[in-house]
Amino acid sequence: MTYLNPEAWLNLNRVVRFGDTDAAGVMHFLQLFRWCHEAWEESLEIYGLEASSIFPQTNFQKDDAKDLIGLPIVHCHADFLRPLHNGDYVDIELRPEKLERGRFQIEFNFKKNNTKVAKGLIRHQAINSHTRKCCLLPDEITLWLEASSVTRGITTCN
């Protein structure tokens, strides 16, 4: 794992592309959810976690699935505060938070020129990929959550 300043994996940026916009020329709501998930994946990579260690592969044998942990999204929401257009540069701040057993969420704040333009949230629940029952978070995710909270103190909800 890479032990960097959390700012390195919690503050990212993107550019709104033509394909992100709808017929009215503003960012389509679905793209904001995609950006949230992609920012989370990028954050994990910068932290030093490989996607294959977090996301179960579909080409495993049935017996191998007994120990795999899935992290499905169980809740999400987004708010657009100002329109985003093709070519806009957007800063993305991630605010991960460990919740009750096996759950965590990430709040995303999107800013253009230091003005908040959108916000999103995705909440994950760890499940055993074989039994589909709730389980503890993978150690790698727990470490990422703990490392991510270093600059603002550990936040947990029990």
N, C-alpha and C positions, 0 to 999 in steps of 0.2 A: 504494500500500500504506500501511497505517497502522502507524506505528512507535511502539508503546506499550510499556509494561512487559510482558514476557511473562506475568506473573501475570494480566494481564487476559484473555488468551486460553487460559491453561493451567489456570485454576481457575474452574469453572463450578458451577452448582447446578440441581437439579431437585426436583420434588415427585412422589412416587409417587401415581399416579391409580388409580381403581378399575379402569380398563381395563388397567392394568399387572399386575394381580394374577390369581391363579388361583382355583380353587374353594376352596382352603384359606385364601384371604385373604392370601397372601404373593406377593411379586413373582415372576412367571413367568420362568424362565431366559431365554427368548427375548427378553424385554424388555431384559435387561441388554445383550445384543449390539446391540439397536436403540439403546439409550442410548449405547453406545460410539461407534457410527457417527455418530449425531446430534451428540454432543459434539465429535467431530472436525470435522464440517461447521461447527458453530457457532464453533469455534476458528478455523477458516480465515476465516470471515466477519468475526469480530472483528479478526483480523489485517489484513484488508483484501482478501482474495481472494474473487472472485465464484465461486459454484458452477459457472457455465457455463465458467469458464476452467480448471477442474480436471476436471470430469466430462464426458466426450464426450457429445454430443447424439445421439439416434437418428435425427434428421431430416437428416443430412448426406448429400451426394452420395458415391458410391463413390470418386471420385477425391479427394475431400476427406479421406477416411479415412487416406490414406497418412502424414499427419503427426500424426495424433491419438494421444495416449498414454492408455492405460487404466491404472487402478490397482486391479486386482482383489485381493480378500483371498485370500491363499494359506494363511493359518493364523489360527486364533483359539481362544481358550480363556477360561474364566471360572470363578471360584470364589466361592461364596456363603459368607460367614463367619458372618453373622447374618441372621435374616429381616428383610425390608423389607415394611412394611404400607402400606395406603392412607393418605395424608396425611403420611407421613414426608418430612422435608426431608433431602436428600442433597447433599453437596458432592462434586464430581467433579474429581480432579486428573489432568491428562494429562501423560504423560512420553514425548514423542516421542524416537526414536532412529534415526539413520541407520545402516543396516547395509551389507552388501556391495553391489556395483554394482546400482543400480536398485531396491533394497529399503529399506524402513523399517518400523518398527513403533511402535505407541503402546501404552503401558501405561496403564491407567485404575485409579485407586484411588477407591473410593466410601466416603465416611465419613458417619456420622450422629452428630451431637453429638461430633465429634472421635474417634469410634471407627470403625475400618475395618470395614465390613460386607460388602464385595465387592471383587473385583478382576477386571479383564479385560485382554485383549490382542488386538489385531488387527495382522496383518502384511500389508503390501502389496508387490506386485511390479509395477514399471512394465513395460508391454508396448506394442508398436506395435499400434494397433487394427486395422491392415490385415493385417500379416504374423503377428501374434500372438506375435512373438518378443520376448524380454526386451530392454529398452533402458534408457537413463539416465532418472533422474527428471526431471520437468519442472522448469525453473528456479524456478518459483514455489514448488514443494514444497521444493526444496533451500533456498531462502531462508527459508521458514517453519521448517524443521528447524534451520537455523543460528540464527535469531533465538530460537527456543524454547529453545536450549541455553545462552543467554547467562548466565542466573542460576546454572547449575550446571556450566558448562564444557562444551566440545564433547565429545560422546561418539560415537565411531564404531567400528565393528567391520569389520575388513578380512579 
